[in-house]
């Protein structure tokens, strides 16, 4: 898989279903789905 280089000011949009929103109400603001994994690995 090719790597992705983000630069300051770039925007990332997560469009999905409940997996993206997983646990956001119980663990705000990110929950523990794809958005949290993305932030934790960056």
mmJSON file of the N, C-alpha and C atoms, coordinates in Angstrom:
{"data_MODEL":{"atom_site":{
"group_PDB":["ATOM","ATOM","ATOM","ATOM","ATOM","ATOM","ATOM","ATOM","ATOM","ATOM","ATOM","ATOM","ATOM","ATOM","ATOM","ATOM","ATOM","ATOM","ATOM","ATOM","ATOM","ATOM","ATOM","ATOM","ATOM","ATOM","ATOM","ATOM","ATOM","ATOM","ATOM","ATOM","ATOM","ATOM","ATOM","ATOM","ATOM","ATOM","ATOM","ATOM","ATOM","ATOM","ATOM","ATOM","ATOM","ATOM","ATOM","ATOM","ATOM","ATOM","ATOM","ATOM","ATOM","ATOM","ATOM","ATOM","ATOM","ATOM","ATOM","ATOM","ATOM","ATOM","ATOM","ATOM","ATOM","ATOM","ATOM","ATOM","ATOM","ATOM","ATOM","ATOM","ATOM","ATOM","ATOM","ATOM","ATOM","ATOM","ATOM","ATOM","ATOM","ATOM","ATOM","ATOM","ATOM","ATOM","ATOM","ATOM","ATOM","ATOM","ATOM","ATOM","ATOM","ATOM","ATOM","ATOM","ATOM","ATOM","ATOM","ATOM","ATOM","ATOM","ATOM","ATOM","ATOM","ATOM","ATOM","ATOM","ATOM","ATOM","ATOM","ATOM","ATOM","ATOM","ATOM","ATOM","ATOM","ATOM","ATOM","ATOM","ATOM","ATOM","ATOM","ATOM","ATOM","ATOM"],
"id":[1,2,3,4,5,6,7,8,9,10,11,12,13,14,15,16,17,18,19,20,21,22,23,24,25,26,27,28,29,30,31,32,33,34,35,36,37,38,39,40,41,42,43,44,45,46,47,48,49,50,51,52,53,54,55,56,57,58,59,60,61,62,63,64,65,66,67,68,69,70,71,72,73,74,75,76,77,78,79,80,81,82,83,84,85,86,87,88,89,90,91,92,93,94,95,96,97,98,99,100,101,102,103,104,105,106,107,108,109,110,111,112,113,114,115,116,117,118,119,120,121,122,123,124,125,126],
"type_symbol":["N","C","C","N","C","C","N","C","C","N","C","C","N","C","C","N","C","C","N","C","C","N","C","C","N","C","C","N","C","C","N","C","C","N","C","C","N","C","C","N","C","C","N","C","C","N","C","C","N","C","C","N","C","C","N","C","C","N","C","C","N","C","C","N","C","C","N","C","C","N","C","C","N","C","C","N","C","C","N","C","C","N","C","C","N","C","C","N","C","C","N","C","C","N","C","C","N","C","C","N","C","C","N","C","C","N","C","C","N","C","C","N","C","C","N","C","C","N","C","C","N","C","C","N","C","C"],
"label_atom_id":["N","CA","C","N","CA","C","N","CA","C","N","CA","C","N","CA","C","N","CA","C","N","CA","C","N","CA","C","N","CA","C","N","CA","C","N","CA","C","N","CA","C","N","CA","C","N","CA","C","N","CA","C","N","CA","C","N","CA","C","N","CA","C","N","CA","C","N","CA","C","N","CA","C","N","CA","C","N","CA","C","N","CA","C","N","CA","C","N","CA","C","N","CA","C","N","CA","C","N","CA","C","N","CA","C","N","CA","C","N","CA","C","N","CA","C","N","CA","C","N","CA","C","N","CA","C","N","CA","C","N","CA","C","N","CA","C","N","CA","C","N","CA","C","N","CA","C"],
"label_alt_id":[null,null,null,null,null,null,null,null,null,null,null,null,null,null,null,null,null,null,null,null,null,null,null,null,null,null,null,null,null,null,null,null,null,null,null,null,null,null,null,null,null,null,null,null,null,null,null,null,null,null,null,null,null,null,null,null,null,null,null,null,null,null,null,null,null,null,null,null,null,null,null,null,null,null,null,null,null,null,null,null,null,null,null,null,null,null,null,null,null,null,null,null,null,null,null,null,null,null,null,null,null,null,null,null,null,null,null,null,null,null,null,null,null,null,null,null,null,null,null,null,null,null,null,null,null,null],
"label_comp_id":["UNK","UNK","UNK","UNK","UNK","UNK","UNK","UNK","UNK","UNK","UNK","UNK","UNK","UNK","UNK","UNK","UNK","UNK","UNK","UNK","UNK","UNK","UNK","UNK","UNK","UNK","UNK","UNK","UNK","UNK","UNK","UNK","UNK","UNK","UNK","UNK","UNK","UNK","UNK","UNK","UNK","UNK","UNK","UNK","UNK","UNK","UNK","UNK","UNK","UNK","UNK","UNK","UNK","UNK","UNK","UNK","UNK","UNK","UNK","UNK","UNK","UNK","UNK","UNK","UNK","UNK","UNK","UNK","UNK","UNK","UNK","UNK","UNK","UNK","UNK","UNK","UNK","UNK","UNK","UNK","UNK","UNK","UNK","UNK","UNK","UNK","UNK","UNK","UNK","UNK","UNK","UNK","UNK","UNK","UNK","UNK","UNK","UNK","UNK","UNK","UNK","UNK","UNK","UNK","UNK","UNK","UNK","UNK","UNK","UNK","UNK","UNK","UNK","UNK","UNK","UNK","UNK","UNK","UNK","UNK","UNK","UNK","UNK","UNK","UNK","UNK"],
"label_asym_id":["A","A","A","A","A","A","A","A","A","A","A","A","A","A","A","A","A","A","A","A","A","A","A","A","A","A","A","A","A","A","A","A","A","A","A","A","A","A","A","A","A","A","A","A","A","A","A","A","A","A","A","A","A","A","A","A","A","A","A","A","A","A","A","A","A","A","A","A","A","A","A","A","A","A","A","A","A","A","A","A","A","A","A","A","A","A","A","A","A","A","A","A","A","A","A","A","A","A","A","A","A","A","A","A","A","A","A","A","A","A","A","A","A","A","A","A","A","A","A","A","A","A","A","A","A","A"],
"label_entity_id":["1","1","1","1","1","1","1","1","1","1","1","1","1","1","1","1","1","1","1","1","1","1","1","1","1","1","1","1","1","1","1","1","1","1","1","1","1","1","1","1","1","1","1","1","1","1","1","1","1","1","1","1","1","1","1","1","1","1","1","1","1","1","1","1","1","1","1","1","1","1","1","1","1","1","1","1","1","1","1","1","1","1","1","1","1","1","1","1","1","1","1","1","1","1","1","1","1","1","1","1","1","1","1","1","1","1","1","1","1","1","1","1","1","1","1","1","1","1","1","1","1","1","1","1","1","1"],
"label_seq_id":[1,1,1,2,2,2,3,3,3,4,4,4,5,5,5,6,6,6,7,7,7,8,8,8,9,9,9,10,10,10,11,11,11,12,12,12,13,13,13,14,14,14,15,15,15,16,16,16,17,17,17,18,18,18,19,19,19,20,20,20,21,21,21,22,22,22,23,23,23,24,24,24,25,25,25,26,26,26,27,27,27,28,28,28,29,29,29,30,30,30,31,31,31,32,32,32,33,33,33,34,34,34,35,35,35,36,36,36,37,37,37,38,38,38,39,39,39,40,40,40,41,41,41,42,42,42],
"pdbx_PDB_ins_code":[null,null,null,null,null,null,null,null,null,null,null,null,null,null,null,null,null,null,null,null,null,null,null,null,null,null,null,null,null,null,null,null,null,null,null,null,null,null,null,null,null,null,null,null,null,null,null,null,null,null,null,null,null,null,null,null,null,null,null,null,null,null,null,null,null,null,null,null,null,null,null,null,null,null,null,null,null,null,null,null,null,null,null,null,null,null,null,null,null,null,null,null,null,null,null,null,null,null,null,null,null,null,null,null,null,null,null,null,null,null,null,null,null,null,null,null,null,null,null,null,null,null,null,null,null,null],
"Cartn_x":[0.838,0.0,0.898,0.605,1.418,1.2,2.25,2.11,1.474,0.871,0.186,0.895,1.291,1.953,0.96,0.647,-0.24,0.595,0.137,0.81,-0.09,0.502,-0.261,-1.339,-2.554,-3.658,-4.466,-3.942,-4.697,-5.915,-6.952,-8.173,-8.391,-8.708,-9.035,-10.499,-11.268,-12.684,-12.91,-13.564,-13.928,-15.42,-15.757,-17.153,-17.424,-18.317,-18.584,-19.876,-19.951,-21.138,-20.769,-21.372,-21.135,-19.715,-18.932,-17.55,-16.725,-16.992,-16.276,-16.67,-17.92,-18.468,-18.336,-17.732,-17.719,-17.32,-18.249,-17.974,-17.792,-18.128,-17.885,-18.693,-19.899,-20.729,-20.13,-19.665,-19.098,-17.666,-16.921,-15.51,-15.25,-15.858,-15.696,-14.272,-13.806,-14.568,-14.362,-13.382,-13.048,-13.606,-14.032,-14.444,-13.231,-13.418,-12.292,-12.369,-12.942,-13.028,-11.878,-12.137,-11.106,-10.478,-11.271,-10.735,-9.709,-10.031,-9.092,-7.804,-7.943,-6.763,-5.897,-6.507,-5.743,-4.952,-5.594,-4.922,-3.832,-4.106,-3.134,-1.881,-2.016,-0.876,-0.156,-0.607,0.05,1.03],
"Cartn_y":[-1.161,0.0,1.245,2.233,3.451,4.246,4.931,5.752,7.085,7.693,8.963,10.02,11.091,12.188,13.333,13.684,14.814,16.034,17.163,18.423,19.292,20.214,21.137,21.806,21.803,22.409,21.42,20.193,19.165,18.752,18.313,17.873,16.394,15.653,14.233,14.071,13.386,13.163,11.675,11.291,9.905,9.763,9.014,8.788,7.292,6.941,5.524,5.362,4.269,3.975,3.964,3.129,3.079,2.742,2.118,1.78,3.047,4.064,5.331,6.052,5.939,6.638,5.814,4.689,3.706,4.298,4.24,4.624,6.105,6.939,8.378,8.968,8.47,8.998,8.613,7.382,6.915,7.401,7.644,8.045,9.254,10.406,11.582,12.113,12.874,13.226,12.255,11.331,10.501,9.088,8.6,7.202,6.303,5.106,4.184,3.46,4.127,3.579,4.057,4.144,4.509,5.873,6.833,8.176,8.127,7.426,7.303,6.589,5.522,4.767,5.667,6.445,7.349,8.352,8.97,9.961,9.305,8.134,7.448,7.022,6.774,6.292,7.421,8.639,9.725,10.471],
"Cartn_z":[0.0,0.0,0.0,-0.841,-0.85,0.427,0.868,2.071,1.702,2.67,2.481,3.316,2.698,3.403,3.55,4.786,5.04,5.39,4.926,5.229,6.1,6.793,7.614,6.769,7.259,6.528,5.714,5.5,4.784,5.612,4.951,5.614,5.344,6.393,6.264,6.641,5.795,6.043,6.233,7.32,7.575,7.292,6.258,5.901,6.007,6.916,7.138,7.906,8.625,9.417,10.894,11.679,13.107,13.508,12.63,12.971,13.152,12.344,12.461,13.752,14.126,15.285,16.57,16.516,17.591,18.95,19.897,21.269,21.518,20.558,20.711,21.857,22.102,23.183,24.538,24.669,25.934,26.15,25.079,25.162,24.263,24.614,23.764,23.774,22.815,21.628,20.478,20.572,19.409,19.441,20.591,20.673,20.543,20.016,19.832,18.49,17.497,16.145,15.27,13.966,12.992,13.267,13.702,13.94,15.073,16.153,17.264,16.826,16.073,15.599,14.724,13.862,12.991,13.817,14.801,15.636,16.487,17.029,17.897,17.133,15.847,15.048,14.312,14.468,13.739,14.594],
"occupancy":[1.0,1.0,1.0,1.0,1.0,1.0,1.0,1.0,1.0,1.0,1.0,1.0,1.0,1.0,1.0,1.0,1.0,1.0,1.0,1.0,1.0,1.0,1.0,1.0,1.0,1.0,1.0,1.0,1.0,1.0,1.0,1.0,1.0,1.0,1.0,1.0,1.0,1.0,1.0,1.0,1.0,1.0,1.0,1.0,1.0,1.0,1.0,1.0,1.0,1.0,1.0,1.0,1.0,1.0,1.0,1.0,1.0,1.0,1.0,1.0,1.0,1.0,1.0,1.0,1.0,1.0,1.0,1.0,1.0,1.0,1.0,1.0,1.0,1.0,1.0,1.0,1.0,1.0,1.0,1.0,1.0,1.0,1.0,1.0,1.0,1.0,1.0,1.0,1.0,1.0,1.0,1.0,1.0,1.0,1.0,1.0,1.0,1.0,1.0,1.0,1.0,1.0,1.0,1.0,1.0,1.0,1.0,1.0,1.0,1.0,1.0,1.0,1.0,1.0,1.0,1.0,1.0,1.0,1.0,1.0,1.0,1.0,1.0,1.0,1.0,1.0],
"B_iso_or_equiv":[0.0,0.0,0.0,0.0,0.0,0.0,0.0,0.0,0.0,0.0,0.0,0.0,0.0,0.0,0.0,0.0,0.0,0.0,0.0,0.0,0.0,0.0,0.0,0.0,0.0,0.0,0.0,0.0,0.0,0.0,0.0,0.0,0.0,0.0,0.0,0.0,0.0,0.0,0.0,0.0,0.0,0.0,0.0,0.0,0.0,0.0,0.0,0.0,0.0,0.0,0.0,0.0,0.0,0.0,0.0,0.0,0.0,0.0,0.0,0.0,0.0,0.0,0.0,0.0,0.0,0.0,0.0,0.0,0.0,0.0,0.0,0.0,0.0,0.0,0.0,0.0,0.0,0.0,0.0,0.0,0.0,0.0,0.0,0.0,0.0,0.0,0.0,0.0,0.0,0.0,0.0,0.0,0.0,0.0,0.0,0.0,0.0,0.0,0.0,0.0,0.0,0.0,0.0,0.0,0.0,0.0,0.0,0.0,0.0,0.0,0.0,0.0,0.0,0.0,0.0,0.0,0.0,0.0,0.0,0.0,0.0,0.0,0.0,0.0,0.0,0.0],
"pdbx_formal_charge":[null,null,null,null,null,null,null,null,null,null,null,null,null,null,null,null,null,null,null,null,null,null,null,null,null,null,null,null,null,null,null,null,null,null,null,null,null,null,null,null,null,null,null,null,null,null,null,null,null,null,null,null,null,null,null,null,null,null,null,null,null,null,null,null,null,null,null,null,null,null,null,null,null,null,null,null,null,null,null,null,null,null,null,null,null,null,null,null,null,null,null,null,null,null,null,null,null,null,null,null,null,null,null,null,null,null,null,null,null,null,null,null,null,null,null,null,null,null,null,null,null,null,null,null,null,null],
"auth_seq_id":[1,1,1,2,2,2,3,3,3,4,4,4,5,5,5,6,6,6,7,7,7,8,8,8,9,9,9,10,10,10,11,11,11,12,12,12,13,13,13,14,14,14,15,15,15,16,16,16,17,17,17,18,18,18,19,19,19,20,20,20,21,21,21,22,22,22,23,23,23,24,24,24,25,25,25,26,26,26,27,27,27,28,28,28,29,29,29,30,30,30,31,31,31,32,32,32,33,33,33,34,34,34,35,35,35,36,36,36,37,37,37,38,38,38,39,39,39,40,40,40,41,41,41,42,42,42],
"auth_comp_id":["UNK","UNK","UNK","UNK","UNK","UNK","UNK","UNK","UNK","UNK","UNK","UNK","UNK","UNK","UNK","UNK","UNK","UNK","UNK","UNK","UNK","UNK","UNK","UNK","UNK","UNK","UNK","UNK","UNK","UNK","UNK","UNK","UNK","UNK","UNK","UNK","UNK","UNK","UNK","UNK","UNK","UNK","UNK","UNK","UNK","UNK","UNK","UNK","UNK","UNK","UNK","UNK","UNK","UNK","UNK","UNK","UNK","UNK","UNK","UNK","UNK","UNK","UNK","UNK","UNK","UNK","UNK","UNK","UNK","UNK","UNK","UNK","UNK","UNK","UNK","UNK","UNK","UNK","UNK","UNK","UNK","UNK","UNK","UNK","UNK","UNK","UNK","UNK","UNK","UNK","UNK","UNK","UNK","UNK","UNK","UNK","UNK","UNK","UNK","UNK","UNK","UNK","UNK","UNK","UNK","UNK","UNK","UNK","UNK","UNK","UNK","UNK","UNK","UNK","UNK","UNK","UNK","UNK","UNK","UNK","UNK","UNK","UNK","UNK","UNK","UNK"],
"auth_asym_id":["A","A","A","A","A","A","A","A","A","A","A","A","A","A","A","A","A","A","A","A","A","A","A","A","A","A","A","A","A","A","A","A","A","A","A","A","A","A","A","A","A","A","A","A","A","A","A","A","A","A","A","A","A","A","A","A","A","A","A","A","A","A","A","A","A","A","A","A","A","A","A","A","A","A","A","A","A","A","A","A","A","A","A","A","A","A","A","A","A","A","A","A","A","A","A","A","A","A","A","A","A","A","A","A","A","A","A","A","A","A","A","A","A","A","A","A","A","A","A","A","A","A","A","A","A","A"],
"auth_atom_id":["N","CA","C","N","CA","C","N","CA","C","N","CA","C","N","CA","C","N","CA","C","N","CA","C","N","CA","C","N","CA","C","N","CA","C","N","CA","C","N","CA","C","N","CA","C","N","CA","C","N","CA","C","N","CA","C","N","CA","C","N","CA","C","N","CA","C","N","CA","C","N","CA","C","N","CA","C","N","CA","C","N","CA","C","N","CA","C","N","CA","C","N","CA","C","N","CA","C","N","CA","C","N","CA","C","N","CA","C","N","CA","C","N","CA","C","N","CA","C","N","CA","C","N","CA","C","N","CA","C","N","CA","C","N","CA","C","N","CA","C","N","CA","C","N","CA","C"],
"pdbx_PDB_model_num":[1,1,1,1,1,1,1,1,1,1,1,1,1,1,1,1,1,1,1,1,1,1,1,1,1,1,1,1,1,1,1,1,1,1,1,1,1,1,1,1,1,1,1,1,1,1,1,1,1,1,1,1,1,1,1,1,1,1,1,1,1,1,1,1,1,1,1,1,1,1,1,1,1,1,1,1,1,1,1,1,1,1,1,1,1,1,1,1,1,1,1,1,1,1,1,1,1,1,1,1,1,1,1,1,1,1,1,1,1,1,1,1,1,1,1,1,1,1,1,1,1,1,1,1,1,1]
}}}
